[in-house]
Amino acid sequence: MTDYQQELTEIMDNNKNIFSSTGEVGKNFLNVHDAAIKDGALDSKTKALEALGIAIAIRCEGCIIQHVKGAIKLGATRDEIIETINVAIMMGGGPSTVYGGKALACADQFLNK
């Protein structure tokens, strides 16, 4: 069984390294992230769930882990995550069932810790 907290820690360490090494590119990416996720016409939780759905559909496991954690931190429930997975499956087909399963396992770990 994957330890998603351990995976998240590794991802975050890698992110610190890459963003501190890429200068303006890293800084600007983080600025884009912060601007995109902040409350606006849609609240931050909804945007985090959208990012999760996209991560599932494009099959980015590291993105899935980060966006599951972020969505939960913003108050997303298991049911909201499942509905997000459902939309990702609609858009991404069979491969999204695999990565959606990873997202749900990840959410279950984070929600139960």
MDTraj code that builds the backbone (N, CA, C; nanometers):
import mdtraj as md
import numpy as np

residues = "MET THR ASP TYR GLN GLN GLU LEU THR GLU ILE MET ASP ASN ASN LYS ASN ILE PHE SER SER THR GLY GLU VAL GLY LYS ASN PHE LEU ASN VAL HIS ASP ALA ALA ILE LYS ASP GLY ALA LEU ASP SER LYS THR LYS ALA LEU GLU ALA LEU GLY ILE ALA ILE ALA ILE ARG CYS GLU GLY CYS ILE ILE GLN HIS VAL LYS GLY ALA ILE LYS LEU GLY ALA THR ARG ASP GLU ILE ILE GLU THR ILE ASN VAL ALA ILE MET MET GLY GLY GLY PRO SER THR VAL TYR GLY GLY LYS ALA LEU ALA CYS ALA ASP GLN PHE LEU ASN LYS".split()
xyz = np.array([
    [0.0842, -0.1177, 0.0000],
    [0.0000, 0.0000, 0.0000],
    [0.0891, 0.1245, 0.0000],
    [0.0562, 0.2174, -0.0835],
    [0.1307, 0.3419, -0.0927],
    [0.1066, 0.4268, 0.0313],
    [0.2144, 0.4818, 0.0854],
    [0.2042, 0.5769, 0.1952],
    [0.2007, 0.7157, 0.1317],
    [0.0806, 0.7708, 0.1164],
    [0.0659, 0.8969, 0.0446],
    [0.1255, 1.0147, 0.1203],
    [0.1320, 1.0088, 0.2525],
    [0.1979, 1.1174, 0.3265],
    [0.3476, 1.1170, 0.2961],
    [0.4063, 0.9999, 0.2885],
    [0.5486, 0.9896, 0.2536],
    [0.5712, 1.0404, 0.1108],
    [0.4814, 1.0022, 0.0194],
    [0.4918, 1.0500, -0.1187],
    [0.4786, 1.2026, -0.1239],
    [0.3845, 1.2578, -0.0474],
    [0.3651, 1.4024, -0.0449],
    [0.4893, 1.4730, 0.0082],
    [0.5502, 1.4182, 0.1112],
    [0.6717, 1.4768, 0.1669],
    [0.7823, 1.4801, 0.0624],
    [0.7984, 1.3710, -0.0116],
    [0.9001, 1.3667, -0.1174],
    [0.8694, 1.4686, -0.2267],
    [0.7443, 1.4779, -0.2674],
    [0.7040, 1.5742, -0.3700],
    [0.7325, 1.7168, -0.3226],
    [0.6974, 1.7457, -0.1989],
    [0.7178, 1.8805, -0.1464],
    [0.8666, 1.9131, -0.1384],
    [0.9492, 1.8160, -0.0994],
    [1.0941, 1.8373, -0.0972],
    [1.1459, 1.8643, -0.2381],
    [1.0989, 1.7866, -0.3349],
    [1.1392, 1.8089, -0.4742],
    [1.0925, 1.9450, -0.5235],
    [0.9706, 1.9852, -0.4853],
    [0.9202, 2.1163, -0.5247],
    [1.0073, 2.2287, -0.4684],
    [1.0446, 2.2169, -0.3413],
    [1.1314, 2.3196, -0.2815],
    [1.2608, 2.3308, -0.3603],
    [1.3180, 2.2165, -0.3961],
    [1.4432, 2.2150, -0.4709],
    [1.4258, 2.2779, -0.6089],
    [1.3239, 2.2351, -0.6816],
    [1.3061, 2.2861, -0.8181],
    [1.2716, 2.4346, -0.8184],
    [1.1836, 2.4764, -0.7284],
    [1.1424, 2.6164, -0.7288],
    [1.2532, 2.7088, -0.6782],
    [1.3397, 2.6593, -0.5908],
    [1.4516, 2.7428, -0.5469],
    [1.5634, 2.7440, -0.6507],
    [1.5604, 2.6511, -0.7430],
    [1.6656, 2.6407, -0.8446],
    [1.6295, 2.7053, -0.9779],
    [1.5038, 2.7345, -1.0002],
    [1.4609, 2.7814, -1.1321],
    [1.4370, 2.9314, -1.1382],
    [1.4699, 3.0024, -1.0343],
    [1.4630, 3.1480, -1.0365],
    [1.3255, 3.2017, -1.0688],
    [1.3212, 3.2920, -1.1655],
    [1.1971, 3.3591, -1.2031],
    [1.0897, 3.2623, -1.2518],
    [1.1301, 3.1574, -1.3214],
    [1.0320, 3.0600, -1.3716],
    [0.9582, 2.9959, -1.2544],
    [1.0328, 2.9473, -1.1548],
    [0.9708, 2.8864, -1.0379],
    [0.8844, 2.9847, -0.9614],
    [0.9375, 3.1049, -0.9411],
    [0.8623, 3.2091, -0.8691],
    [0.7329, 3.2418, -0.9433],
    [0.7421, 3.2559, -1.0738],
    [0.6230, 3.2903, -1.1513],
    [0.5214, 3.1772, -1.1543],
    [0.5687, 3.0527, -1.1598],
    [0.4742, 2.9412, -1.1539],
    [0.3982, 2.9435, -1.0219],
    [0.4692, 2.9639, -0.9122],
    [0.4027, 2.9689, -0.7816],
    [0.3043, 3.0853, -0.7750],
    [0.3384, 3.1984, -0.8356],
    [0.2456, 3.3124, -0.8401],
    [0.1206, 3.2783, -0.9202],
    [0.1388, 3.2085, -1.0335],
    [0.0236, 3.1661, -1.1139],
    [-0.0646, 3.0728, -1.0318],
    [-0.0028, 2.9765, -0.9628],
    [-0.0797, 2.8839, -0.8793],
    [-0.1615, 2.9604, -0.7760],
    [-0.0951, 3.0493, -0.7030],
    [-0.1646, 3.1234, -0.5970],
    [-0.2784, 3.2089, -0.6528],
    [-0.2540, 3.2734, -0.7658],
    [-0.3578, 3.3571, -0.8267],
    [-0.4748, 3.2732, -0.8766],
    [-0.4438, 3.1575, -0.9342],
    [-0.5495, 3.0732, -0.9907],
    [-0.6363, 3.0097, -0.8833],
    [-0.5782, 2.9763, -0.7693],
    [-0.6506, 2.8987, -0.6681],
    [-0.7266, 2.9893, -0.5690],
    [-0.6948, 3.1207, -0.5658],
    [-0.7596, 3.2053, -0.4649],
    [-0.9084, 3.2222, -0.4959],
    [-0.9832, 3.2530, -0.3915],
    [-1.1265, 3.2755, -0.4061],
    [-1.1542, 3.3840, -0.5097],
    [-1.2536, 3.3595, -0.5893],
    [-1.3018, 3.4555, -0.6879],
    [-1.4471, 3.4210, -0.7147],
    [-1.4861, 3.4130, -0.8409],
    [-1.6215, 3.3695, -0.8742],
    [-1.6440, 3.2268, -0.8246],
    [-1.5362, 3.1480, -0.8242],
    [-1.5389, 3.0140, -0.7629],
    [-1.4537, 3.0174, -0.6377],
    [-1.4948, 2.9427, -0.5358],
    [-1.4143, 2.9392, -0.4147],
    [-1.2926, 2.8474, -0.4326],
    [-1.1961, 2.8625, -0.3445],
    [-1.0702, 2.7886, -0.3542],
    [-1.0901, 2.6376, -0.3489],
    [-1.1845, 2.5909, -0.2694],
    [-1.2088, 2.4467, -0.2610],
    [-1.2549, 2.3926, -0.3955],
    [-1.3457, 2.4626, -0.4600],
    [-1.3938, 2.4202, -0.5916],
    [-1.2785, 2.4156, -0.6912],
    [-1.1935, 2.5163, -0.6882],
    [-1.0790, 2.5204, -0.7784],
    [-0.9819, 2.4065, -0.7497],
    [-0.9619, 2.3732, -0.6225],
    [-0.8750, 2.2612, -0.5873],
    [-0.9327, 2.1300, -0.6394],
    [-1.0638, 2.1153, -0.6324],
    [-1.1281, 1.9947, -0.6866],
    [-1.1168, 1.9908, -0.8390],
    [-1.1280, 2.1064, -0.9035],
    [-1.1074, 2.1109, -1.0490],
    [-0.9658, 2.0660, -1.0838],
    [-0.8682, 2.1168, -1.0102],
    [-0.7286, 2.0778, -1.0342],
    [-0.7105, 1.9279, -1.0135],
    [-0.7768, 1.8727, -0.9129],
    [-0.7704, 1.7285, -0.8895],
    [-0.8275, 1.6521, -1.0081],
    [-0.9427, 1.6942, -1.0576],
    [-1.0032, 1.6270, -1.1718],
    [-0.9124, 1.6292, -1.2936],
    [-0.8484, 1.7417, -1.3174],
    [-0.7546, 1.7522, -1.4295],
    [-0.6344, 1.6613, -1.4058],
    [-0.5826, 1.6597, -1.2843],
    [-0.4676, 1.5746, -1.2524],
    [-0.4989, 1.4277, -1.2781],
    [-0.6201, 1.3853, -1.2437],
    [-0.6620, 1.2471, -1.2685],
    [-0.6685, 1.2212, -1.4191],
    [-0.7318, 1.3118, -1.4919],
    [-0.7504, 1.2928, -1.6358],
    [-0.6185, 1.2929, -1.7125],
    [-0.5193, 1.3707, -1.6655],
    [-0.3904, 1.3725, -1.7358],
    [-0.2904, 1.2728, -1.6761],
    [-0.3321, 1.2028, -1.5705],
    [-0.2538, 1.0935, -1.5123],
    [-0.1240, 1.1398, -1.4463],
    [-0.1341, 1.2436, -1.3671],
    [-0.0180, 1.2960, -1.2935],
    [-0.0330, 1.2591, -1.1465],
    [0.0335, 1.1505, -1.1078],
    [0.0173, 1.1005, -0.9713],
    [0.0629, 1.2015, -0.8658],
    [0.1743, 1.2676, -0.8893],
    [0.2203, 1.3684, -0.7939],
    [0.1213, 1.4822, -0.7795],
    [0.0629, 1.5229, -0.8917],
    [-0.0395, 1.6288, -0.8890],
    [-0.1623, 1.5824, -0.8114],
    [-0.2009, 1.4565, -0.8318],
    [-0.3160, 1.4012, -0.7616],
    [-0.2948, 1.4106, -0.6110],
    [-0.1789, 1.3667, -0.5651],
    [-0.1499, 1.3663, -0.4213],
    [-0.1570, 1.5088, -0.3656],
    [-0.0929, 1.6027, -0.4344],
    [-0.0924, 1.7407, -0.3862],
    [-0.2324, 1.8020, -0.3866],
    [-0.3100, 1.7738, -0.4916],
    [-0.4426, 1.8363, -0.5009],
    [-0.5448, 1.7681, -0.4102],
    [-0.5288, 1.6389, -0.3834],
    [-0.6137, 1.5757, -0.2817],
    [-0.5886, 1.6427, -0.1471],
    [-0.4617, 1.6545, -0.1108],
    [-0.4279, 1.7158, 0.0174],
    [-0.4786, 1.8603, 0.0237],
    [-0.4579, 1.9344, -0.0842],
    [-0.5034, 2.0730, -0.0867],
    [-0.6543, 2.0857, -0.0768],
    [-0.7258, 2.0002, -0.1477],
    [-0.8725, 2.0050, -0.1428],
    [-0.9237, 1.9718, -0.0027],
    [-0.8647, 1.8712, 0.0594],
    [-0.9047, 1.8349, 0.1955],
    [-0.8752, 1.9500, 0.2917],
    [-0.7581, 2.0105, 0.2754],
    [-0.7213, 2.1242, 0.3612],
    [-0.8225, 2.2382, 0.3473],
    [-0.8808, 2.2521, 0.2284],
    [-0.9799, 2.3567, 0.2050],
    [-1.1219, 2.3124, 0.2382],
    [-1.1359, 2.1912, 0.2947],
    [-1.2659, 2.1465, 0.3435],
    [-1.3394, 2.0467, 0.2562],
    [-1.2750, 1.9954, 0.1510],
    [-1.3423, 1.8983, 0.0641],
    [-1.3715, 1.7691, 0.1410],
    [-1.4865, 1.7147, 0.1141],
    [-1.5277, 1.5892, 0.1761],
    [-1.4963, 1.4727, 0.0825],
    [-1.5055, 1.3532, 0.1370],
    [-1.4869, 1.2332, 0.0555],
    [-1.5876, 1.2300, -0.0590],
    [-1.7119, 1.2642, -0.0314],
    [-1.8148, 1.2644, -0.1357],
    [-1.7823, 1.3641, -0.2464],
    [-1.7314, 1.4807, -0.2107],
    [-1.6929, 1.5787, -0.3128],
    [-1.5763, 1.5273, -0.3972],
    [-1.4839, 1.4602, -0.3336],
    [-1.3711, 1.4026, -0.4066],
    [-1.4198, 1.2928, -0.5002],
    [-1.5128, 1.2111, -0.4540],
    [-1.5679, 1.1060, -0.5401],
    [-1.6387, 1.1674, -0.6605],
    [-1.7160, 1.2724, -0.6412],
    [-1.7832, 1.3355, -0.7549],
    [-1.6819, 1.3957, -0.8521],
    [-1.5736, 1.4486, -0.7999],
    [-1.4659, 1.4994, -0.8851],
    [-1.4045, 1.3857, -0.9660],
    [-1.3820, 1.2718, -0.9007],
    [-1.3296, 1.1541, -0.9702],
    [-1.4266, 1.1106, -1.0802],
    [-1.5552, 1.1140, -1.0515],
    [-1.6548, 1.0754, -1.1517],
    [-1.6447, 1.1615, -1.2774],
    [-1.6281, 1.2920, -1.2598],
    [-1.6156, 1.3809, -1.3752],
    [-1.4850, 1.3515, -1.4498],
    [-1.3779, 1.3253, -1.3763],
    [-1.2501, 1.2916, -1.4397],
    [-1.2624, 1.1634, -1.5210],
    [-1.3361, 1.0653, -1.4703],
    [-1.3581, 0.9408, -1.5444],
    [-1.4362, 0.9692, -1.6722],
    [-1.5387, 1.0540, -1.6619],
    [-1.6158, 1.0900, -1.7810],
    [-1.5238, 1.1506, -1.8872],
    [-1.4336, 1.2368, -1.8450],
    [-1.3473, 1.3076, -1.9394],
    [-1.2258, 1.2247, -1.9812],
    [-1.1783, 1.1375, -1.8935],
    [-1.0534, 1.0663, -1.9206],
    [-1.0671, 0.9194, -1.9509],
    [-1.1879, 0.8642, -1.9383],
    [-1.2100, 0.7241, -1.9710],
    [-1.1437, 0.6273, -1.8743],
    [-1.1145, 0.5085, -1.9276],
    [-1.0611, 0.3990, -1.8468],
    [-0.9380, 0.4339, -1.7652],
    [-0.8374, 0.5027, -1.8228],
    [-0.7209, 0.5366, -1.7418],
    [-0.7555, 0.6209, -1.6192],
    [-0.8592, 0.6996, -1.6289],
    [-0.8982, 0.7804, -1.5135],
    [-0.9581, 0.6963, -1.4020],
    [-1.0049, 0.5746, -1.4338],
    [-1.0502, 0.4868, -1.3250],
    [-0.9307, 0.4421, -1.2418],
    [-0.8173, 0.4202, -1.3073],
    [-0.6955, 0.3803, -1.2355],
    [-0.6468, 0.4959, -1.1480],
    [-0.6339, 0.6134, -1.2080],
    [-0.5824, 0.7275, -1.1328],
    [-0.6865, 0.7839, -1.0364],
    [-0.8128, 0.7673, -1.0681],
    [-0.9180, 0.8025, -0.9738],
    [-0.9131, 0.7129, -0.8508],
    [-0.8820, 0.5853, -0.8737],
    [-0.8652, 0.4929, -0.7608],
    [-0.7509, 0.5353, -0.6710],
    [-0.6422, 0.5809, -0.7321],
    [-0.5296, 0.6317, -0.6535],
    [-0.5713, 0.7554, -0.5748],
    [-0.6479, 0.8432, -0.6383],
    [-0.6940, 0.9643, -0.5706],
    [-0.7820, 0.9295, -0.4511],
    [-0.8700, 0.8322, -0.4678],
    [-0.9582, 0.7940, -0.3578],
    [-0.8796, 0.7278, -0.2445],
    [-0.7841, 0.6420, -0.2782],
    [-0.7004, 0.5795, -0.1748],
    [-0.6221, 0.6866, -0.0995],
    [-0.5711, 0.7831, -0.1726],
    [-0.4981, 0.8933, -0.1127],
    [-0.5903, 0.9735, -0.0193],
    [-0.7085, 1.0079, -0.0669],
    [-0.8039, 1.0833, 0.0158],
    [-0.8401, 1.0052, 0.1411],
    [-0.8644, 0.8754, 0.1249],
    [-0.8993, 0.7947, 0.2427],
    [-0.7874, 0.7959, 0.3455],
    [-0.6617, 0.7887, 0.3005],
    [-0.5513, 0.7965, 0.3947],
    [-0.5474, 0.9310, 0.4646],
    [-0.5561, 1.0401, 0.3870],
    [-0.5462, 1.1737, 0.4469],
    [-0.6663, 1.2047, 0.5364],
    [-0.7840, 1.1573, 0.4999],
    [-0.9027, 1.1833, 0.5801],
    [-0.9042, 1.1020, 0.7094],
    [-0.8351, 0.9898, 0.7109],
    [-0.8359, 0.9016, 0.8278],
    [-0.7147, 0.9208, 0.9169],
    [-0.6316, 1.0178, 0.8874],
    [-0.5146, 1.0447, 0.9733],
    [-0.5356, 1.1675, 1.0536],
])
top = md.Topology()
chain = top.add_chain()
for i, resn in enumerate(residues, 1):
    res = top.add_residue(resn, chain, resSeq=i)
    for name in ("N", "CA", "C"):
        top.add_atom(name, md.element.get_by_symbol(name[0]), res)
traj = md.Trajectory(xyz[None], top)
